Amino acid sequence: MAEDPLFSEWRIGPLRLRNRFIKSATNEGMARGGMVSRALVEHHRGIAAGGAAMTTVAYCAISDDGRTFVDQLRLDAHSIAPLRVLTEAVHLEGAAACAQITHGGAFTFLPELSTRYPRSASGGFNAPGVLSGRLFKTAMTKDELEAVAVQFVAAARTAREAGFDAVEIHMGHGYLLSQFLSPAYNRRRDTYGGDAAARAGYPAEVLRRVLDAVGHDLAVSCKLSVTEAFKGGGTADDAAAIAQVLEQAGAHLLVLSGGMNVESPWAIFGSPMPSAATDTIQNPVIKPATRAMRLCAPKIEFRELYLREHSLKVRAAVNMPLAYLGGVQSLDAARQARDDGFEAIVMGRALLHDAELINKFRDGLAVRSGCTACNECVVSMYSPGGTQCVLRPPNDPALNRLPAAG
């Protein structure tokens, strides 16, 4: 494997990585009340020890209102010391650590906000609010846009102080910045509304400011949905135009994903949720919402590289580095994505199933993951031990109740 380009060193901006495999940001369910738990540290340490070049800590909120759930990390001064425990553990295993920075916008389940209605690109009826009881949203004002951009920059600086090597700005799946990118959410009449390139204006502004603040020290990537996969949502052609704007703004890497949390969650995973999976959810809001989403899902079956066709349109539109995400379960699929011109391979469920998979690929001990794409791991984030593969022994709930040692 020594000559396989998948296992060669490469650079994202100022960051050198040992191979082309990145662990995607998948909600770990290991931050009860916003606490960095020992379970979270061990989760990412294990991914690093298993051979991934970089592991991504999911959903690090830039503000209190920016959280989607109460049990979500907040990048602030209080989180620096415990997060440094995590990044140092990852570094000791020879890998890099990335913090995904995000604001939920109108997609929030918080019991209270500092404003009467959640903020979004445009006001009016709030589709995600059907799940939370917040049926209306308000368009962000100029001052609010400025304040949130400042919060993104502050969060990136906090990530740097906590020892992270990279930040991933979440612009997909229905969170705030993707609400600006989506034609279904963004109906603004100012410079931040219009066609796909114009809708990318505010997210690109956030990106430029983050790059100015930390781009010399950290790799700065953006997560982008290559298709929103619902009527009236963004298409691959939209994603290609948006990618061109982000390339011009200077992004070091785009991580290509797909789907929306509310309108098309099946497109994120390439397969629907099984009915049995909802039985593990105790949250009284999330449980019926997940059941409703499952009933609305189209009849699809998982296939490897399920976002390949959409992602290739983005690949053809830009020259910058791109990371393919979406159904890589085997070494052959990873090589196909590399042959397609994607500089990196991002994996989620396969590494939840076996954190050592990349080392096994490298050493010739495996050519395919044992993950069945059953998606029960997706809802296990609400279990006491946090996100896990149901084909493996359960996580230790005790670790999820203990703060990371400082």
Buried (B, 14 or more C-beta within 10 A) or exposed (E): EEEBEBBEEBEBBBBEBBBBBBBBBBBBBBBBEBBBBBBBBBBBBBBBBBBBBBBBBBBBBBBBBBBBBEBBBBBBEEBBBBBBBBBBBBBEBEBBBBBBBBBBBBBBBBEEBEEEBBBBBBBBEBBBBEBBEBEBBBBBEEEEBEEBBBBBBBBBBBBBBBBBBBBBBBBBBBBBBBBBBBBBBBBBEEEBBBEBBBBBBBBBBBBBBBBEBBBEBBBBBBBBBBBBBBEEBBBBBBBBBBBBBBBBBBBBBBBBBBBBBBBBBBBBBBBBBBEEBBEBBEBEEBBEBBBBBBEEBEEEEBBBBBBBEBBBBBBEBBEBBBBBBBBBBBBEBBBBBBEBBBBBBBBBBBBBBBBBBBBBBBEEEBEBBEBBBBBBBBBBBBBBBBBBBBBEEEBBEEBBBEBBEE
